[in-house]
Amino acid sequence: MGSFRVQGGVKLKGEIIPQGAKNEALQILCAVLLTPETVTVHKVPNIRDVNKLIELLSVMGVAVTQIDTESYSFTASSIDLDYLETTDFLQKASALRGSVMILGPLLARFGKGKISKPGGDKIGRRRMDTHFTGFQKLGASFHYDKKKEIYNIDGSQLKGCYMLLDEASVTGTANIVMAAVLAEGTTTIYNAACEPYLQQLCLMLNRMGAKITGIGSNLLTIEGVKTLGGTVHTLLPDMIEIGSFIGLAAMTQSEITIKDVQVEKLGIIPETFRRMGIKLEIIGDDIYIPAQKHYEIETFIDGSILTVADAIWPGFTPDLLSIILVIATQAKGTVLVHQKMFESRLFFVDKLIDMGAQIILCDPHRATVIGLDRKYSLRGIRMTSPDIRAGVALLIAAMSAEGTSVIDNVEQIDRGYQYIDQRLNALGAKIERID
């Protein structure tokens, strides 16, 4: 198990380029299974979750060629369907939550799929119902072996239909879309997710020959086609990493420019950080954050305490609530952070309290943060990263703290952020990776 030793109180300065989007990469890489032709993907982040998915695709029979450090070509012309019956497949698939999105392409192209219960962050219940209900409406049948935690799905007769999703699940929508593009007839998905990453998937599928309309809305119409071809795709910059860098600049009083962010795809993210009192300037396609000693949280118009809550797109992404919570610890003012989607994602606040933060954990979903306004610095401690987003939030807290912190289980951070220690050290941070 790896750890970071972090010297706090160091100001950073310079430019940083966000990596390709992790959550988009997981969808796009699964989509290469839909065609026997070559799909080339650029800006692929070198992170554990993506690398595990690439490894899984390779052992399934996809020919994978790394073109350069951020570009790969995938040719899924010889998929080994017998491998799906092996213990090795089930073990590799269960190690990665994003592996569930191979089911849609497998059902669409080969008429069957199998997967064990996926892993991922331990942030509370993350049900799979939307995926399988969507498959069933398209005509698939499935059996779940509770003892072995294995899903077996027969999708040999997929037909288009109308469906109203019970939740606007991003991975669920992606999976159903990928199953529907080769199904017979027309599929209409209402209450579909419409995140930029889902839009990117639909646009790529259309370039491959799919017929999807309504992209960017919560009503998608998919006219099934017989086959799909190859294409070239470039991933968006990772909006979660962009938000993390904004929060890092504020907490460490640093002057940072985040390059090539594709501002039009960030939605409400910049404005939410502005409401936290953080000054940021959009210059072309870059975000400039000046060094800022103090920042003050806004109130609502009637003077009541600001609430920052997660919501489906175009609302505020739940993956950045951990960052909002951390930066509030040194702001002037008070904020209520409401994490609606996952009931365990706020449980890392005990580490921040140990560092000196003033936080009241109201319940599994809500925390009230009373900002210290830098009158007292957080203090360095030893702590453990429980998941990807909390891990980076704790890293930001450690970098702003007085003294030295040690963060254990940094493999969680590596799952979502490539070379994070090296990239931040290039800006002046003092992060040492230790075993």
C-alpha positions in Angstrom: 0.0 0.0 0.0 1.4 3.4 -1.0 1.3 6.7 0.9 1.9 10.4 0.3 4.0 12.4 2.7 2.8 16.0 2.2 4.5 19.1 3.5 1.8 21.7 4.1 1.7 25.5 3.8 3.4 25.6 0.4 2.0 28.0 -2.2 1.9 26.8 -5.8 2.3 28.7 -9.0 2.1 27.9 -12.7 0.0 26.2 -15.4 -1.5 22.7 -15.4 -3.4 20.8 -18.1 -6.3 18.6 -17.0 -6.2 14.9 -17.9 -8.7 13.2 -20.2 -12.0 12.6 -18.4 -12.0 9.3 -16.4 -15.8 8.9 -16.5 -16.0 9.5 -20.2 -13.1 7.1 -20.8 -14.9 4.2 -19.2 -17.9 4.6 -21.4 -16.0 5.2 -24.6 -13.6 2.2 -24.1 -16.6 -0.1 -23.6 -18.1 1.2 -26.8 -15.2 -0.2 -28.9 -16.9 -3.6 -28.4 -19.7 -2.5 -30.7 -17.7 -2.8 -33.9 -15.1 -5.1 -35.5 -13.4 -2.0 -37.0 -10.7 0.1 -35.3 -11.6 2.8 -32.9 -8.8 5.3 -32.0 -9.1 7.3 -28.7 -7.0 10.3 -27.7 -6.4 11.9 -24.3 -6.8 8.6 -22.4 -5.7 9.2 -18.8 -3.1 6.9 -17.3 -5.0 5.9 -14.2 -5.7 2.6 -12.5 -9.4 2.3 -13.4 -8.9 3.0 -17.1 -5.8 0.8 -17.2 -7.8 -2.1 -15.6 -10.5 -1.7 -18.2 -8.0 -1.7 -21.1 -6.5 -4.8 -19.6 -9.9 -6.4 -19.4 -10.7 -5.6 -23.0 -7.3 -7.0 -24.1 -7.9 -10.4 -22.5 -11.4 -10.5 -24.0 -9.7 -10.4 -27.4 -9.6 -6.7 -28.3 -6.4 -5.9 -30.1 -5.0 -2.9 -28.2 -2.3 -0.7 -29.6 -0.8 2.2 -27.6 0.0 4.9 -30.1 1.6 7.3 -27.6 1.3 8.2 -24.0 -2.4 9.3 -24.3 -3.6 7.6 -27.5 -4.8 4.0 -28.1 -6.4 2.1 -31.0 -8.8 -0.7 -30.3 -9.9 -3.4 -32.7 -12.6 -5.8 -31.4 -12.8 -8.1 -34.4 -12.0 -11.3 -32.5 -13.8 -11.3 -29.1 -13.4 -14.5 -27.1 -16.9 -15.2 -25.8 -15.7 -18.3 -24.1 -13.5 -16.2 -21.9 -16.7 -14.7 -20.3 -17.3 -18.1 -18.7 -13.9 -18.1 -16.9 -13.2 -17.2 -13.3 -10.4 -14.9 -14.4 -13.0 -12.7 -16.4 -15.3 -12.5 -13.4 -12.5 -11.5 -11.1 -11.1 -8.8 -13.4 -14.6 -7.4 -14.1 -15.5 -7.3 -10.4 -12.4 -5.2 -9.6 -13.8 -2.3 -11.6 -17.3 -0.7 -11.4 -17.1 0.7 -15.0 -16.9 -2.9 -16.3 -20.7 -3.1 -16.1 -20.8 -1.0 -19.3 -19.4 -3.8 -21.4 -22.8 -5.5 -21.0 -24.7 -3.2 -23.4 -22.2 -3.7 -26.3 -22.0 -7.4 -25.7 -25.8 -7.8 -25.8 -26.1 -5.6 -28.9 -23.4 -7.3 -30.9 -23.3 -10.9 -29.5 -26.7 -11.3 -27.9 -25.4 -12.3 -24.5 -23.4 -11.0 -21.5 -22.2 -12.0 -18.2 -20.6 -10.1 -15.3 -20.0 -10.4 -11.6 -21.0 -7.7 -9.2 -18.8 -4.7 -10.0 -16.5 -3.1 -7.4 -15.5 0.6 -7.2 -15.7 3.2 -4.4 -17.2 2.3 -1.1 -19.5 5.3 -0.9 -22.8 3.6 -0.1 -25.3 1.6 -2.1 -25.0 1.9 -5.9 -27.8 -0.2 -7.3 -27.8 -1.7 -10.8 -31.5 -1.8 -11.4 -31.6 0.9 -14.1 -29.2 -1.0 -16.2 -31.0 -4.3 -16.1 -34.5 -2.9 -16.2 -33.5 -1.1 -19.4 -32.1 -4.3 -20.9 -35.3 -6.1 -20.0 -37.5 -3.5 -21.7 -35.4 -4.1 -24.8 -36.2 -7.8 -24.6 -33.3 -9.2 -22.7 -33.7 -11.6 -19.8 -31.4 -12.0 -16.9 -30.7 -14.2 -14.0 -28.8 -13.0 -10.9 -27.0 -15.7 -8.9 -27.1 -14.2 -5.4 -24.6 -16.7 -4.0 -22.0 -16.1 -6.6 -23.1 -12.5 -7.3 -23.1 -13.1 -11.1 -25.4 -11.6 -13.7 -26.2 -13.8 -16.7 -28.1 -12.0 -19.5 -29.6 -13.2 -22.8 -30.1 -10.4 -25.3 -30.5 -12.4 -28.5 -33.8 -10.7 -29.4 -33.3 -7.0 -28.6 -36.1 -4.8 -30.0 -36.6 -1.0 -29.7 -39.2 0.3 -27.3 -40.2 3.3 -25.2 -38.8 3.5 -21.7 -39.0 5.9 -18.8 -35.9 5.4 -16.6 -36.5 5.3 -12.9 -33.3 7.5 -12.4 -31.2 9.5 -14.7 -28.2 7.2 -14.2 -25.2 8.1 -16.4 -23.8 4.6 -16.6 -27.2 3.1 -16.9 -28.1 5.5 -19.8 -24.8 4.7 -21.5 -25.3 1.0 -21.2 -28.9 1.1 -22.5 -27.9 3.4 -25.4 -25.1 1.0 -26.4 -27.5 -1.9 -26.3 -30.1 0.0 -28.3 -28.0 1.2 -31.2 -27.9 -2.3 -32.8 -31.4 -3.3 -31.7 -34.2 -3.8 -34.1 -36.5 -0.8 -34.4 -36.6 2.5 -32.5 -35.9 3.1 -28.9 -37.0 6.1 -26.9 -35.3 6.8 -23.6 -37.0 9.4 -21.3 -35.3 10.7 -18.2 -32.0 9.9 -19.8 -28.8 11.3 -18.3 -27.5 14.2 -20.4 -24.0 14.8 -18.9 -21.3 16.0 -21.4 -19.7 12.6 -21.2 -22.9 10.9 -22.2 -23.2 13.4 -25.0 -19.7 12.5 -26.1 -20.6 8.9 -26.2 -23.7 9.5 -28.4 -21.8 11.8 -30.8 -19.1 9.1 -31.2 -21.7 6.4 -31.8 -23.3 8.6 -34.5 -19.9 9.0 -36.2 -19.7 5.2 -36.1 -23.0 5.0 -38.0 -25.6 5.0 -35.2 -28.8 7.2 -35.4 -29.3 9.0 -32.1 -31.2 12.2 -31.8 -32.0 14.4 -28.8 -28.3 14.5 -27.7 -27.9 16.9 -24.8 -31.5 16.5 -23.6 -33.2 13.9 -21.3 -35.1 12.4 -24.2 -33.1 10.3 -26.6 -34.4 8.6 -29.7 -32.3 5.7 -31.1 -33.1 4.2 -34.5 -31.4 0.8 -34.6 -28.9 0.0 -37.3 -27.3 -3.3 -38.5 -23.6 -2.5 -38.0 -21.3 0.2 -36.7 -17.9 1.2 -38.1 -14.7 2.6 -36.7 -13.9 6.2 -35.7 -11.5 8.5 -34.0 -12.5 10.1 -30.7 -10.9 12.6 -28.3 -11.9 12.7 -24.6 -13.0 15.9 -22.9 -10.8 17.3 -20.1 -11.8 15.9 -16.8 -14.2 18.3 -15.1 -13.7 16.8 -11.7 -9.9 17.4 -11.9 -10.6 20.9 -13.1 -12.8 21.6 -10.0 -10.2 19.9 -7.8 -7.5 22.3 -9.1 -9.8 25.3 -8.5 -10.3 24.2 -4.9 -6.5 23.5 -4.5 -5.6 27.0 -5.6 -8.1 28.5 -3.1 -7.0 26.4 -0.1 -3.2 26.9 -0.7 -3.5 30.6 -1.7 -1.9 29.8 -5.0 -1.9 31.4 -8.5 -2.8 28.7 -11.0 -3.9 28.6 -14.6 -5.8 25.5 -15.7 -5.3 25.2 -19.4 -7.7 23.9 -22.2 -10.7 23.2 -20.0 -13.5 23.4 -22.6 -15.4 25.9 -20.5 -18.7 25.4 -22.3 -18.7 21.8 -21.0 -18.3 22.7 -17.4 -21.9 23.8 -16.7 -22.5 25.2 -13.3 -19.1 24.2 -11.8 -17.3 27.6 -12.2 -20.3 29.5 -10.8 -20.6 27.2 -7.8 -16.9 27.9 -6.9 -17.6 31.6 -7.3 -20.4 31.3 -4.8 -17.9 29.9 -2.4 -16.0 33.2 -2.7 -13.3 32.0 -5.0 -12.2 34.4 -7.7 -11.6 32.9 -11.1 -11.3 34.4 -14.5 -12.1 32.6 -17.8 -9.5 33.6 -20.4 -10.2 32.0 -23.7 -10.4 28.3 -22.9 -8.3 28.6 -19.7 -9.3 29.3 -16.1 -7.0 31.6 -14.1 -7.3 31.5 -10.3 -5.3 34.3 -8.5 -3.7 33.9 -5.2 -6.4 34.7 -2.6 -5.8 35.0 1.1 -9.5 35.3 2.0 -12.7 34.1 0.3 -16.2 34.5 1.7 -19.1 32.2 1.1 -22.2 33.8 -0.3 -25.6 33.6 1.4 -29.0 33.2 -0.2 -30.8 36.4 -1.1 -32.8 36.3 2.2 -29.6 35.9 4.2 -29.9 32.2 5.0 -27.0 29.8 4.9 -25.9 28.7 1.4 -26.6 25.1 0.6 -24.5 23.3 -2.0 -26.2 20.1 -3.1 -25.5 17.6 -5.9 -28.0 17.0 -8.7 -28.2 15.3 -12.1 -26.7 17.3 -15.0 -26.9 20.3 -15.5 -26.9 20.4 -11.7 -23.7 20.2 -9.6 -21.8 16.9 -9.9 -21.6 14.8 -6.7 -17.9 14.1 -7.4 -17.0 17.7 -6.5 -18.9 18.0 -3.2 -15.9 16.6 -1.3 -13.8 19.5 -2.7 -16.5 22.1 -1.8 -16.5 20.7 1.7 -12.8 21.1 2.1 -12.5 24.6 0.8 -15.3 25.7 3.0 -13.1 24.9 6.1 -10.9 27.9 5.5 -13.6 30.2 4.0 -15.3 33.1 5.8 -18.9 32.0 6.4 -21.0 28.8 6.7 -22.3 26.3 4.1 -24.5 23.2 4.3 -23.1 20.5 2.0 -25.9 18.1 1.0 -24.7 14.9 -0.7 -28.0 13.3 -1.9 -26.8 10.5 -4.0 -24.4 8.5 -1.8 -24.9 8.0 1.9 -21.3 7.2 2.8 -19.4 9.9 0.9 -19.2 12.4 3.7 -17.8 10.0 6.2 -14.2 11.3 5.6 -15.0 14.5 7.5 -13.7 12.9 10.7 -10.2 13.3 9.3 -10.8 17.0 8.6 -12.2 17.4 12.2 -9.0 15.8 13.4 -7.1 18.4 11.4 -9.0 21.2 13.2 -11.9 21.9 10.8 -15.2 23.0 12.3 -17.7 20.6 10.7 -21.0 19.2 12.0 -22.0 15.9 10.3 -25.8 16.2 10.5 -26.5 12.8 9.1 -25.0 10.5 6.3 -26.1 13.0 3.7 -25.5 16.5 5.2 -22.6 18.3 6.8 -22.5 21.9 8.0 -19.1 23.6 7.7 -18.2 26.7 9.7 -15.3 28.3 7.9 -12.2 29.3 9.9 -11.3 32.2 7.6 -7.6 31.2 8.0 -7.6 32.4 11.7 -6.5 28.9 12.5 -4.6 26.6 10.1 -5.5 23.0 9.6 -2.8 20.8 11.2 -1.0 17.9 9.5 -2.0 14.3 10.6 -1.9 10.7 9.3 -5.0 9.6 7.5 -6.3 7.1 5.0 -8.0 7.8 1.7 -11.4 6.1 1.6 -12.3 6.8 -2.0 -11.1 8.7 -5.1 -12.8 12.0 -4.4 -12.3 12.1 -0.7 -8.7 11.1 -1.2 -8.0 14.2 -3.3 -10.0 16.4 -0.9 -7.7 15.1 1.9 -4.7 15.8 -0.3 -5.8 19.4 -0.7 -6.4 19.7 3.0 -2.9 18.4 3.7 -1.3 20.8 1.2 -2.9 23.7 3.0 -2.2 22.5 6.6 0.5 23.4 9.0 3.1 20.7 9.3 3.4 17.3 7.6 0.6 14.9 6.8 0.7 11.3 5.6 -2.1 10.0 3.5 -2.3 6.2 3.2 -4.1 4.1 0.6 -3.2 6.5 -2.2 -4.0 3.7 -4.7 -7.6 5.1 -4.4 -6.3 8.5 -5.6 -4.4 6.8 -8.4 -7.6 5.3 -9.7 -8.8 8.7 -10.8 -5.9 11.2 -11.1 -2.8 10.5 -13.2 0.7 11.4 -11.9 -1.0 13.7 -9.4 2.0 14.0 -7.1 4.4 14.7 -10.1 2.1 17.2 -11.7 1.5 19.2 -8.4 5.2 19.0 -7.5 5.9 20.7 -10.9 3.9 23.7 -9.5 5.9 23.8 -6.3 4.1 21.3 -4.1 6.1 19.0 -1.8 4.5 15.6 -2.1 6.6 12.4 -1.6 5.3 9.0 -2.6 6.4 6.4 -0.1 5.8 2.6 0.3 
